[in-house]
């Protein structure tokens, strides 16, 4: 499969754990580790054969393009990554010379990230000899060791010239029970060379990325190397909540991690509520995948005697063969139209978090308060549901030339997107996360198009594979999704477009009876989750869907409220400062809202049943018409 620049280019990512929101006051909390901590290891396997001297498209040599791209990759690797470098064809010039087919060296051992060492190895990287990819793969596997998640990223421009057959080597490594993935980036290759490299990626359980333009090389390498090292993980101060209303854990505004005890248990926390203040409590979890089950997450605010103030929940059917993220956010305000006198007058509230998932499922807890607004009546009125529906019919701006971006694997490495068009790629079972800083008086919209792809069309049955887009408010409340509940299945034959619609952010939205509108009563980072399920019925998964993302921001910033004090904790008050481009890392260590759900409606149950019928079905001739579904409206 040859992947185009719109499918594969991805210029940059934010380094994991460097996302913050301006104006958020955060406690100096230690970060916890969890079972989802990054523990992968990576070897960059580099072709130093003589053909790398050749001129690539655009005038630069292949070796110079590779050096530039690899230097870019090194800058973007997570700080806690374990990375090594191996080269092949670097010391013996001709195939007939002794040792030519064993010419491979480990130039940077796998270990804690040594940026200087890797950059030094890249600078001394020169084209010289043959292409003994088979033995180089064996060496890379040894470099990675026998345990943990391991990835090899092979960069080559040519056909293997030595035994053993690298395709067989990759297949044998996988068959041996080794948790190893081989991704391949081919630079200016075609014919037999491309087929050989494609075979290595397929046998190694990875993806082949074909690059013709040197300026695409960096983004493709970033996509296959950095993404392989990023894992969903939780951050915050570890705590253990109470198990009943009688023994809640007193907790201050901030970010925490806790663990559920099973599907029928709750965790309770006591949160002080200053007079007239809003209280925002959010939670997120990623329960393990269990076939034919469902998970739920509930966040509820109660009075100390158990009277409900507000409840938010998320439900996920486990039919997409992935470990789906759930999140929910409960916001209580004395100004809310659904206010209760007891809740408004209380000096503290109970927060209940329930995770219907296996015992031991960790979750993240965010607690924040917002003081009273002094100029509330002078601010723009709340948005109505009718205005939200009308705004959703606004034509989407014409897409421009896309800039490459790499979606985050968790919220701590989500890149910030501004108004514009971006390109990325999405694989089966993957969830990509992006953030959009939204200011007071603004509304964010997103459109994600999964473009046609010949490789996917050859591997998927006509029903295709489920794709979804979810938008999330700064309070972690889901603003709706397009995907399985709207019938969105992508087969690779024709583009499928998914749209997400935000709500104009106004402080007085807090009085709305509509939960979607209430959740956007404070500016901050909104999130977009792009996800793809696992293939059903024995379909293949050796493809990456080309994705075009368009982001539109409507409205000028206005209506910022005057708070009678400081916002405490990640309660959402101001949007994160926009970056010059999506390639620049964000500053700081924490985010105003580091999580978001990937919701799945009950319609997915029907899809799961349909998936069971895919096995024997053959693809019907002809093209599937273009589909464009918008998110559910309030």
C-alpha positions as CSV (number, residue, x, y, z in Angstrom):
1,X,0.0,0.0,0.0
2,X,1.3,3.4,-0.9
3,X,0.0,6.1,1.6
4,X,-0.3,9.6,0.4
5,X,0.8,12.7,2.2
6,X,-2.8,13.5,3.3
7,X,-2.9,10.1,4.9
8,X,0.4,10.0,6.6
9,X,2.1,13.3,7.2
10,X,2.1,14.3,10.8
11,X,4.5,17.1,11.6
12,X,4.5,17.1,15.3
13,X,3.1,16.1,18.7
14,X,3.1,17.6,22.1
15,X,5.5,15.8,24.4
16,X,3.6,13.6,26.8
17,X,2.5,15.4,30.0
18,X,3.1,18.9,28.8
19,X,-0.4,20.2,28.4
20,X,-1.7,23.1,30.5
21,X,-4.5,25.6,30.5
22,X,-3.7,29.3,31.2
23,X,-5.5,30.5,34.3
24,X,-5.9,27.1,35.9
25,X,-4.6,27.0,39.4
26,X,-3.2,23.5,40.2
27,X,-1.9,22.0,43.4
28,X,1.7,20.8,43.4
29,X,0.7,17.2,43.1
30,X,2.9,14.3,42.4
31,X,2.1,12.2,39.4
32,X,1.0,8.6,40.0
33,X,1.9,5.7,37.9
34,X,-0.5,3.0,36.8
35,X,-0.8,-0.2,34.8
36,X,-1.1,2.0,31.7
37,X,2.3,3.7,32.3
38,X,4.5,3.9,29.2
39,X,6.7,0.8,29.2
40,X,7.4,0.3,25.5
41,X,10.8,0.1,23.9
42,X,11.8,1.3,20.4
43,X,14.7,0.6,18.0
44,X,15.1,2.9,15.0
45,X,16.6,0.6,12.3
46,X,18.3,2.7,9.6
47,X,19.3,1.7,6.1
48,X,22.9,2.9,5.4
49,X,23.2,1.2,2.0
50,X,24.8,2.9,-0.9
51,X,21.6,3.8,-2.6
52,X,20.8,6.3,0.2
53,X,23.3,8.6,-1.6
54,X,20.8,9.0,-4.4
55,X,18.8,12.2,-4.9
56,X,15.3,12.0,-3.7
57,X,12.3,13.9,-5.2
58,X,12.8,17.6,-4.5
59,X,16.6,17.7,-5.0
60,X,18.0,16.6,-1.6
61,X,19.7,13.3,-1.1
62,X,17.9,10.5,0.6
63,X,20.4,10.4,3.4
64,X,20.0,14.1,4.1
65,X,16.3,13.7,4.2
66,X,16.6,10.9,6.6
67,X,19.0,12.8,8.9
68,X,16.7,15.8,9.0
69,X,13.6,13.6,9.7
70,X,15.3,11.5,12.4
71,X,16.5,14.7,14.2
72,X,12.9,15.8,14.2
73,X,11.8,12.5,15.7
74,X,14.3,12.7,18.5
75,X,12.9,16.1,19.6
76,X,9.5,14.6,19.9
77,X,10.1,11.4,21.7
78,X,8.5,11.2,25.1
79,X,10.9,12.0,27.9
80,X,10.4,8.6,29.5
81,X,10.9,6.6,26.3
82,X,13.4,3.8,26.0
83,X,15.0,4.1,22.6
84,X,18.0,2.6,20.7
85,X,19.4,2.9,17.2
86,X,20.8,0.2,14.9
87,X,22.1,0.7,11.4
88,X,22.8,-1.8,8.6
89,X,25.0,-1.6,5.5
90,X,27.3,0.9,7.2
91,X,30.8,-0.7,7.1
92,X,31.1,-3.2,4.2
93,X,30.8,-1.7,0.7
94,X,30.1,-4.6,-1.6
95,X,28.0,-7.7,-1.3
96,X,30.9,-9.9,-2.3
97,X,33.1,-8.6,0.5
98,X,33.4,-10.6,3.7
99,X,30.8,-9.7,6.3
100,X,28.5,-7.7,3.9
101,X,25.4,-9.7,4.9
102,X,26.2,-9.4,8.6
103,X,26.9,-5.7,8.4
104,X,24.7,-4.3,11.1
105,X,25.6,-2.5,14.3
106,X,23.9,-1.3,17.4
107,X,25.1,2.3,17.6
108,X,22.8,3.5,20.5
109,X,21.8,0.8,23.1
110,X,18.2,0.6,24.1
111,X,17.8,2.5,27.4
112,X,16.5,5.7,28.9
113,X,16.2,8.4,26.2
114,X,19.6,9.7,25.2
115,X,18.8,12.5,22.9
116,X,22.4,13.6,22.5
117,X,23.6,10.1,21.7
118,X,20.9,9.5,19.1
119,X,21.5,12.9,17.5
120,X,25.2,12.1,17.4
121,X,24.5,8.7,15.7
122,X,22.2,10.4,13.2
123,X,24.9,12.9,12.3
124,X,27.5,10.2,11.6
125,X,25.0,8.1,9.6
126,X,26.4,7.7,6.1
127,X,25.4,5.7,3.1
128,X,27.9,2.9,2.2
129,X,27.1,-0.8,1.6
130,X,24.5,-3.5,1.1
131,X,21.0,-4.0,2.5
132,X,21.0,-7.0,5.0
133,X,17.6,-6.3,6.5
134,X,17.0,-9.8,7.7
135,X,20.0,-9.9,10.0
136,X,19.4,-6.3,11.0
137,X,15.9,-7.3,12.2
138,X,17.3,-10.1,14.2
139,X,19.8,-7.7,15.8
140,X,17.1,-5.2,16.6
141,X,15.0,-7.8,18.3
142,X,17.9,-8.7,20.5
143,X,18.5,-5.0,21.3
144,X,14.9,-4.8,22.6
145,X,15.3,-7.7,25.0
146,X,12.8,-10.5,25.8
147,X,10.1,-8.6,27.7
148,X,7.7,-5.7,27.4
149,X,6.1,-4.0,24.5
150,X,8.6,-3.6,21.7
151,X,8.6,-1.8,18.4
152,X,11.1,-1.7,15.5
153,X,10.8,1.2,13.0
154,X,12.6,0.3,9.8
155,X,13.6,3.1,7.4
156,X,14.8,1.8,4.0
157,X,14.9,2.9,0.4
158,X,15.6,-0.5,-1.3
159,X,15.1,-4.2,-1.7
160,X,16.9,-6.6,0.7
161,X,20.1,-7.9,-0.9
162,X,21.0,-10.6,1.6
163,X,19.7,-13.8,3.2
164,X,17.9,-14.4,5.5
165,X,14.6,-13.3,4.0
166,X,13.5,-10.4,6.2
167,X,9.8,-11.1,5.7
168,X,10.3,-14.6,7.1
169,X,12.4,-13.2,10.0
170,X,9.6,-10.8,10.9
171,X,7.1,-13.6,10.8
172,X,9.2,-15.9,12.9
173,X,9.7,-13.2,15.5
174,X,5.9,-12.7,15.8
175,X,5.3,-16.4,15.8
176,X,7.7,-16.9,18.6
177,X,5.3,-15.1,21.0
178,X,7.4,-12.0,21.1
179,X,5.3,-8.8,21.7
180,X,7.0,-7.1,18.8
181,X,5.7,-4.8,16.1
182,X,7.7,-3.9,12.9
183,X,6.6,-0.7,11.2
184,X,8.3,0.2,7.9
185,X,8.8,3.5,6.2
186,X,9.9,3.2,2.6
187,X,11.5,6.2,0.9
188,X,11.2,6.5,-2.8
189,X,10.6,2.8,-3.4
190,X,8.4,1.0,-5.9
191,X,8.0,-2.5,-7.5
192,X,9.8,-5.3,-5.9
193,X,11.4,-3.1,-3.2
194,X,8.0,-1.8,-2.1
195,X,6.5,-5.3,-2.1
196,X,9.4,-6.6,0.0
197,X,9.1,-3.8,2.6
198,X,5.3,-4.2,2.6
199,X,5.7,-7.9,3.4
200,X,8.0,-7.1,6.3
201,X,5.4,-4.7,7.8
202,X,2.6,-7.2,7.3
203,X,4.6,-10.1,8.8
204,X,5.7,-7.9,11.7
205,X,2.2,-6.9,12.6
206,X,2.8,-3.3,11.7
207,X,2.1,-0.8,9.0
208,X,3.9,0.2,5.8
209,X,4.2,3.9,5.1
210,X,5.3,4.8,1.5
211,X,6.9,8.2,1.3
212,X,7.8,9.9,-2.0
213,X,8.6,13.4,-0.8
214,X,11.4,14.1,1.6
215,X,9.3,16.6,3.6
216,X,6.8,13.8,4.3
217,X,9.5,11.6,5.8
218,X,9.8,13.3,9.2
219,X,6.0,13.2,9.8
220,X,5.8,9.6,8.8
221,X,8.6,8.6,11.1
222,X,7.1,10.6,13.9
223,X,3.8,8.8,13.4
224,X,5.2,5.3,13.5
225,X,7.8,5.9,16.3
226,X,6.4,8.4,18.7
227,X,2.9,6.9,18.5
228,X,4.3,3.5,19.3
229,X,5.7,4.8,22.6
230,X,2.7,6.6,23.8
231,X,0.2,4.9,26.0
232,X,-3.0,6.0,27.7
233,X,-2.2,6.7,31.3
234,X,-3.5,8.4,34.4
235,X,-2.0,11.3,36.3
236,X,-2.7,12.8,39.7
237,X,-2.2,12.3,43.4
238,X,-3.2,8.7,44.5
239,X,-6.1,8.6,46.9
240,X,-8.6,6.1,48.2
241,X,-12.2,7.4,48.4
242,X,-14.7,6.2,51.0
243,X,-17.1,3.4,50.3
244,X,-20.3,5.0,51.6
245,X,-21.8,8.4,52.4
246,X,-20.8,7.9,56.0
247,X,-17.0,7.8,55.3
248,X,-16.2,10.1,52.4
249,X,-12.6,11.2,51.8
250,X,-12.2,14.9,52.3
251,X,-10.6,16.2,49.2
252,X,-9.4,19.6,47.9
253,X,-9.5,21.0,44.4
254,X,-6.9,19.2,42.2
255,X,-6.2,16.1,40.2
256,X,-6.2,12.6,41.7
257,X,-6.2,8.9,40.8
258,X,-8.2,6.2,42.5
259,X,-9.3,2.6,41.8
260,X,-12.7,1.0,41.6
261,X,-13.5,-2.1,43.6
262,X,-15.9,-3.6,41.1
263,X,-19.1,-3.0,39.1
264,X,-21.4,-2.5,42.1
265,X,-19.2,-0.3,44.3
266,X,-18.9,3.5,44.7
267,X,-16.2,5.9,45.8
268,X,-17.2,9.0,47.9
269,X,-15.4,12.3,48.5
270,X,-16.3,15.4,50.5
271,X,-15.8,18.7,48.7
272,X,-16.0,22.1,50.4
273,X,-18.4,24.4,48.5
274,X,-17.6,28.1,49.2
275,X,-20.8,30.3,49.5
276,X,-22.3,30.9,46.1
277,X,-19.6,28.9,44.2
278,X,-19.9,26.3,41.5
279,X,-18.5,22.8,42.1
280,X,-17.2,20.8,39.2
281,X,-16.2,17.1,39.7
282,X,-15.2,15.0,36.7
283,X,-13.8,11.5,36.3
284,X,-12.4,9.3,33.5
285,X,-11.4,5.7,33.2
286,X,-10.4,3.2,30.5
287,X,-11.9,-0.1,31.6
288,X,-10.3,-3.3,30.1
289,X,-12.1,-4.7,27.1
290,X,-14.4,-7.6,27.8
291,X,-16.4,-9.0,24.9
292,X,-20.2,-8.6,24.9
293,X,-20.3,-6.5,28.1
294,X,-20.8,-2.8,28.7
295,X,-19.1,-0.3,31.1
296,X,-20.6,2.8,32.7
297,X,-19.1,5.7,34.6
298,X,-21.2,7.9,36.9
299,X,-20.3,11.2,38.7
300,X,-22.9,12.5,41.1
301,X,-22.9,15.5,43.5
302,X,-25.0,15.0,46.6
303,X,-25.8,16.8,49.9
304,X,-24.3,15.3,53.0
305,X,-27.6,13.6,53.7
306,X,-27.7,12.0,50.3
307,X,-30.0,14.4,48.3
308,X,-29.0,14.5,44.6
309,X,-27.8,17.8,43.2
310,X,-26.6,16.7,39.8
311,X,-25.6,13.5,38.0
312,X,-23.7,12.9,34.8
313,X,-22.9,9.4,33.3
314,X,-21.4,7.7,30.3
315,X,-22.1,4.3,28.9
316,X,-20.0,2.2,26.5
317,X,-20.9,-1.1,24.8
318,X,-17.9,-3.2,24.3
319,X,-18.4,-4.1,20.6
320,X,-15.5,-2.2,19.0
321,X,-12.8,-4.5,20.2
322,X,-10.9,-1.8,22.0
323,X,-10.4,-0.5,25.5
324,X,-12.7,2.5,25.4
325,X,-12.3,5.7,27.4
326,X,-15.2,6.8,29.6
327,X,-15.6,10.2,31.2
328,X,-18.3,12.2,32.9
329,X,-18.5,15.6,34.6
330,X,-21.0,16.9,37.2
331,X,-21.3,20.6,37.6
332,X,-23.5,22.2,40.3
333,X,-24.2,25.9,40.4
334,X,-26.5,27.8,42.7
335,X,-27.5,29.8,39.6
336,X,-28.6,26.7,37.7
337,X,-32.2,26.4,36.6
338,X,-32.3,22.9,38.1
339,X,-30.9,24.2,41.4
340,X,-32.1,22.8,44.7
341,X,-32.2,25.0,47.9
342,X,-30.5,22.4,50.0
343,X,-27.6,22.0,47.5
344,X,-27.2,25.7,47.0
345,X,-27.0,26.4,50.8
346,X,-24.7,23.5,51.6
347,X,-21.2,24.4,52.6
348,X,-19.9,21.0,51.3
349,X,-21.1,18.4,48.9
350,X,-20.4,14.7,48.4
351,X,-19.0,13.5,45.2
352,X,-19.8,9.9,44.2
353,X,-17.9,8.1,41.4
354,X,-19.1,4.7,40.2
355,X,-17.2,2.7,37.6
356,X,-19.1,-0.3,36.3
357,X,-16.0,-2.3,35.3
358,X,-13.8,-5.1,36.7
359,X,-12.3,-4.6,40.2
360,X,-9.1,-2.7,40.1
361,X,-10.0,-0.4,37.2
362,X,-8.1,2.9,37.9
363,X,-9.8,6.2,37.2
364,X,-8.8,9.9,37.3
365,X,-10.7,12.4,39.4
366,X,-10.7,16.2,38.8
367,X,-12.2,18.5,41.5
368,X,-12.6,22.2,41.0
369,X,-14.6,25.2,42.3
370,X,-15.6,28.5,40.6
371,X,-16.4,31.5,42.8
372,X,-19.5,33.7,42.2
373,X,-19.6,36.0,39.1
374,X,-19.8,39.7,40.0
375,X,-21.2,40.9,36.6
376,X,-23.5,37.8,35.8
377,X,-26.5,39.8,34.7
378,X,-24.5,42.0,32.4
379,X,-23.0,39.1,30.5
380,X,-24.4,37.6,27.2
381,X,-27.5,35.5,27.8
382,X,-27.4,31.7,27.7
383,X,-27.5,30.0,24.4
384,X,-30.9,28.3,23.7
385,X,-31.4,24.8,22.3
386,X,-33.0,26.3,19.2
387,X,-29.9,28.4,18.6
388,X,-27.7,25.4,19.0
389,X,-29.7,23.5,16.4
390,X,-29.7,26.4,14.0
391,X,-25.9,26.9,14.3
392,X,-25.3,23.2,13.5
393,X,-26.7,23.9,10.0
394,X,-24.1,26.6,9.3
395,X,-22.0,25.6,6.2
396,X,-18.6,24.4,7.1
397,X,-15.7,26.6,5.8
398,X,-13.9,25.4,2.7
399,X,-10.9,23.2,3.6
400,X,-7.5,24.5,2.8
401,X,-4.2,22.7,2.3
402,X,-3.7,20.3,5.2
403,X,-0.9,20.6,7.7
404,X,0.3,17.3,9.2
405,X,-0.5,16.5,12.8
406,X,-0.2,13.4,15.0
407,X,-3.2,12.8,17.3
408,X,-2.4,12.0,20.9
409,X,-2.7,8.5,22.5
410,X,-4.0,10.1,25.7
411,X,-4.9,13.6,26.8
412,X,-1.5,14.5,28.1
413,X,-0.1,14.4,24.5
414,X,-3.0,15.8,22.6
415,X,-1.9,18.4,20.1
416,X,-3.7,21.8,20.1
417,X,-5.6,22.5,16.9
418,X,-6.6,26.0,15.7
419,X,-8.8,27.0,12.8
420,X,-7.4,25.2,9.7
421,X,-7.1,21.8,8.0
422,X,-4.9,18.9,9.1
423,X,-3.9,15.5,7.9
424,X,-3.4,12.3,10.0
425,X,-3.9,8.6,9.8
426,X,-6.0,6.2,11.8
427,X,-5.5,2.5,12.4
428,X,-8.0,-0.2,13.5
429,X,-8.5,-0.2,17.3
430,X,-6.9,3.2,17.6
431,X,-8.1,6.3,19.4
432,X,-6.6,9.7,18.5
433,X,-7.1,12.7,20.7
434,X,-6.8,16.4,19.8
435,X,-7.6,19.6,21.8
436,X,-9.1,22.8,20.7
437,X,-8.6,25.9,23.0
438,X,-11.9,27.7,23.0
439,X,-12.3,31.2,24.5
440,X,-15.3,33.0,25.9
441,X,-17.9,33.7,23.2
442,X,-16.4,31.2,20.8
443,X,-17.7,27.9,19.3
444,X,-15.6,25.1,18.0
445,X,-16.6,22.8,15.2
446,X,-14.7,19.9,13.7
447,X,-15.1,17.7,10.6
448,X,-13.1,14.5,10.1
449,X,-13.1,12.8,6.8
450,X,-11.8,9.3,6.4
451,X,-10.6,9.3,2.8
452,X,-10.7,6.4,0.3
453,X,-7.9,3.9,0.6
454,X,-7.3,1.0,-1.8
455,X,-5.5,-1.2,0.8
456,X,-8.4,-0.9,3.3
457,X,-10.9,-1.6,0.5
458,X,-9.1,-4.8,-0.3
459,X,-9.1,-6.0,3.3
460,X,-12.5,-4.9,4.6
461,X,-15.9,-6.5,3.8
462,X,-18.4,-4.1,2.3
463,X,-19.9,-3.2,5.7
464,X,-16.6,-1.8,6.7
465,X,-15.3,-0.8,10.1
466,X,-16.8,1.5,12.7
467,X,-15.4,5.1,13.0
468,X,-16.5,7.7,15.5
469,X,-15.9,11.4,16.4
470,X,-16.7,12.6,19.9
471,X,-16.5,16.2,21.2
472,X,-15.9,16.9,24.9
473,X,-16.6,20.0,27.0
474,X,-13.9,21.3,29.4
475,X,-16.1,19.7,32.2
476,X,-15.6,16.3,30.6
477,X,-19.3,16.1,29.6
478,X,-19.7,14.6,26.2
479,X,-21.2,17.0,23.6
480,X,-22.3,14.1,21.3
481,X,-20.7,11.9,18.8
482,X,-21.0,10.8,15.2
483,X,-20.3,7.2,14.4
484,X,-21.8,3.9,15.2
485,X,-25.1,5.3,16.5
486,X,-25.4,7.2,13.3
487,X,-24.6,4.2,11.1
488,X,-21.1,5.3,10.1
489,X,-19.1,2.5,8.7
490,X,-16.0,3.1,6.6
491,X,-14.9,0.5,4.0
492,X,-12.1,2.3,2.3
493,X,-14.1,2.5,-0.9
494,X,-15.4,6.1,-0.5
495,X,-14.9,9.0,2.0
496,X,-16.9,9.1,5.2
497,X,-17.3,12.4,7.0
498,X,-18.0,12.8,10.7
499,X,-18.8,16.2,12.2
500,X,-18.7,17.5,15.8
501,X,-20.5,20.7,16.9
502,X,-19.6,22.7,20.0
503,X,-21.8,25.3,21.8
504,X,-20.9,29.0,22.1
505,X,-19.2,29.3,25.5
506,X,-21.0,31.7,27.8
507,X,-20.9,32.0,31.6
508,X,-24.7,32.3,31.7
509,X,-25.0,28.9,30.0
510,X,-24.9,27.5,33.6
511,X,-28.6,28.4,33.9
512,X,-29.6,26.2,30.9
513,X,-31.8,23.2,31.5
514,X,-29.8,21.4,28.7
515,X,-26.8,19.5,30.0
516,X,-24.8,20.1,26.8
517,X,-25.2,23.8,27.1
518,X,-24.5,23.9,30.8
519,X,-21.3,22.1,30.3
520,X,-19.9,25.0,28.2
521,X,-20.3,27.7,30.8
522,X,-16.5,28.2,31.1
523,X,-13.8,28.5,28.5
524,X,-11.1,26.0,28.2
525,X,-9.8,23.1,26.2
526,X,-12.4,21.1,24.3
527,X,-11.4,17.7,23.0
528,X,-12.0,15.8,19.8
529,X,-11.7,12.0,19.9
530,X,-11.3,10.2,16.6
531,X,-11.6,6.4,17.0
532,X,-11.8,3.3,14.9
533,X,-13.0,-0.1,16.1
534,X,-11.3,-3.4,15.4
535,X,-12.0,-5.3,12.2
536,X,-15.0,-7.7,12.4
537,X,-15.5,-11.1,10.9
538,X,-11.9,-11.9,10.0
539,X,-11.3,-8.7,8.0
540,X,-7.7,-7.6,7.6
541,X,-6.2,-4.8,9.6
542,X,-3.0,-3.9,7.7
543,X,-4.0,-0.4,6.7
544,X,-4.0,3.1,7.9
545,X,-7.0,5.3,7.0
546,X,-6.0,8.7,5.6
547,X,-7.8,11.4,7.6
548,X,-8.5,15.0,6.8
549,X,-9.4,17.1,9.9
550,X,-11.0,20.6,9.5
551,X,-11.4,22.8,12.5
552,X,-13.5,26.0,12.5
553,X,-13.7,28.5,15.4
554,X,-16.8,30.8,15.3
555,X,-17.1,34.1,17.1
556,X,-14.7,36.6,18.6
557,X,-13.7,36.3,22.2
558,X,-16.1,38.3,24.4
559,X,-18.1,37.9,27.6
560,X,-15.3,37.0,30.0
561,X,-16.8,37.1,33.5
562,X,-15.4,38.8,36.6
563,X,-15.1,36.2,39.3
564,X,-15.2,37.2,43.0
565,X,-12.1,35.3,43.8
566,X,-9.8,32.6,42.3
567,X,-10.9,29.5,40.5
568,X,-9.6,26.5,42.4
569,X,-8.5,23.3,40.6
570,X,-9.2,22.3,37.0
571,X,-12.7,23.8,36.8
572,X,-12.4,25.4,33.4
573,X,-12.0,29.2,33.2
574,X,-9.9,30.3,30.2
575,X,-8.8,28.6,27.1
576,X,-5.2,27.3,26.8
577,X,-3.0,29.8,25.0
578,X,-3.0,29.0,21.3
579,X,0.3,27.8,19.8
580,X,1.8,29.1,16.7
581,X,1.2,25.7,15.1
582,X,0.3,22.2,15.9
583,X,3.9,21.2,15.7
584,X,4.9,23.2,18.8
585,X,4.8,21.5,22.2
586,X,2.5,23.1,24.8
587,X,4.0,24.5,28.0
588,X,3.6,23.2,31.5
589,X,2.8,19.9,32.9
590,X,-1.0,19.7,33.5
591,X,-4.2,20.1,31.6
592,X,-7.4,21.7,32.5
593,X,-9.2,18.6,31.3
594,X,-7.0,15.6,30.6
595,X,-9.7,13.1,29.7
596,X,-12.6,12.6,27.4
597,X,-15.0,9.7,26.6
598,X,-15.5,7.9,23.3
599,X,-19.2,7.2,23.6
600,X,-21.0,4.5,21.8
601,X,-24.8,4.4,21.5
602,X,-27.1,1.5,21.7
603,X,-27.0,1.3,17.9
604,X,-23.6,-0.4,18.3
605,X,-25.4,-3.5,19.5
606,X,-27.0,-3.9,16.1
607,X,-23.6,-3.4,14.5
608,X,-22.1,-6.1,16.7
609,X,-24.7,-8.5,15.6
610,X,-24.2,-7.6,12.0
611,X,-20.5,-8.1,12.4
612,X,-21.0,-11.7,13.2
613,X,-22.4,-12.1,9.7
614,X,-19.4,-10.6,7.9
615,X,-17.3,-13.7,7.9
616,X,-18.9,-15.4,4.9
617,X,-20.0,-12.2,3.1
618,X,-18.1,-11.2,0.0
619,X,-17.7,-7.6,-1.1
620,X,-20.3,-6.4,-3.5
621,X,-19.1,-4.6,-6.6
622,X,-19.5,-0.9,-6.9
623,X,-18.8,2.2,-4.9
624,X,-20.4,3.2,-1.6
625,X,-21.9,6.7,-1.7
626,X,-20.3,9.5,0.3
627,X,-21.8,9.8,3.8
628,X,-21.9,12.8,6.1
629,X,-23.5,12.6,9.5
630,X,-23.7,15.4,12.1
631,X,-23.5,14.9,15.8
632,X,-26.7,14.5,17.8
633,X,-28.2,17.9,18.6
634,X,-29.5,19.2,21.9
